[in-house]
Amino acid sequence: MHDLLCTHAGGGPLGLILYADGITPGNALSHEIQRKSVVWYVSFMEFGHKLAYEEMWCAISLVRTYVLACMRWASSQDRGNYRGP
């Protein structure tokens, strides 16, 4: 990270990458998967081929999938009531 910042100290903005991945801790084949989650990661395009290494990604958020499902439902309900300006 230090090398990246030193390289771009006088340059333009860094290219941010956002990546999401689903995880299921424990027995993924179980019928009860309450702990199933989505994790969002961030990194920089300037890392190039080093992006293949797990250490180059920083986890920034973890949300259980049932929370996301509730948010999607609420969001779709709000869009149906939106009348615009």
HELIX and SHEET records of a PDB file:
HELIX    1   1 HIS A    2  THR A    7  1                                   6    
HELIX    2   2 MET A   45  ALA A   52  5                                   8    
HELIX    3   3 GLU A   54  MET A   56  5                                   3    
HELIX    4   4 THR A   65  ASN A   81  1                                  17    
SHEET    1   A 3 LEU A  16  ILE A  23  0                                        
SHEET    2   A 3 SER A  37  PHE A  44 -1                                        
SHEET    3   A 3 CYS A  58  ARG A  64 -1                                        
END                                                                             
